[in-house]
Amino acid sequence: MTLSTTKDTNFQTTVEQLEAHRTARTKALVFVSPSNPTGAVYPADEIAAIGEWAAAHGIWVITDEIYRQLVYGDATFSSLPEVAPAAAERTIITDGVAKTYAMTGWRVGWAVAPLAIAKGMGKLQSQITSNVCNVAQAAALAALTGPQDAVVDMRTAFDRRRRYAVDALSAIDGIAVVEPEGAFYVFPSFEGVLGRDIAGRRVDTTLELTEVLLEEAKVAVVPGEAFGSPGYVRLSYALGDDDLAEGIARIAELLTR
Ligand SMILES: Cc1ncc(COP(=O)(O)O)c(C=O)c1O
């Protein structure tokens, strides 16, 4: 079971949704806040309720905290086992250097888990991969223990790009944006542009739309279908300001051509 939200206020409360999907076979919940693809950040009281629900039903929680440093505006990050201590004994935290330190590709991450689970993970891992290479481990250690001002600089840059992307996308007819509060993605609805002819092709789904965007505008985005949310498109703003502006301008140009 994976939980992700687009912050739709018409949703039933999160715990009611979870309960509706729970069966006798439910073993674990994968919880991601800040979220990829939506950029949603869950408030502490909602996370506490989710954790308490999991604890009450003996459900394990795998909480992916890889975007915890990337929250903007009034949003704050909360760690599930901290706000729901009852869930801690069945919680596994995962994290890594890829996002905070722009170290995608270095392949260094870690988990914080109850000892028996950690030992089991170690056994499994040692049979699947040999190890993380020493150079990458040394680089990750330097990132984690060195000065953290680069993290603040990156967060400031991401926040600027986030606000730009929200404004520029909102100005395009047919695109509806929910403001992301974390990570580095925007996940707007493109439903308003479906059913149109774009560059001579009829586009009925976001899967088709993303193909046209790639081929005609040379802009790479991920269709919502990849996340079980057709009608939406994930755009990343983890790129330079000029490239971001150029990419969104090309989308606007193609859709209004
Ligand atoms: C929520 C989430 N967790 C984990 C990862 C994995 O990052 P990496 O494999 O680069 O360490 C990603 C990457 O996109 C992600 O979005």
The ligand as a Gaussian input file, in Angstrom:
#p B3LYP/6-31G(d) Opt

LIG

0 1
 C       10.736000       9.300000      -2.657000
 C       12.077000       8.833000      -3.164000
 N       12.797000       7.978000      -2.425000
 C       13.990000       7.534000      -2.840000
 C       14.534000       7.941000      -4.037000
 C       15.852000       7.332000      -4.435000
 O       16.926000       8.101000      -4.574000
 P       18.349000       7.426000      -4.927000
 O       18.082000       6.056000      -5.464000
 O       18.941000       8.322000      -5.957000
 O       19.116000       7.394000      -3.653000
 C       13.831000       8.828000      -4.852000
 C       14.378000       9.264000      -6.156000
 O       13.715000       9.817000      -7.009000
 C       12.569000       9.296000      -4.398000
 O       11.836000      10.172000      -5.125000

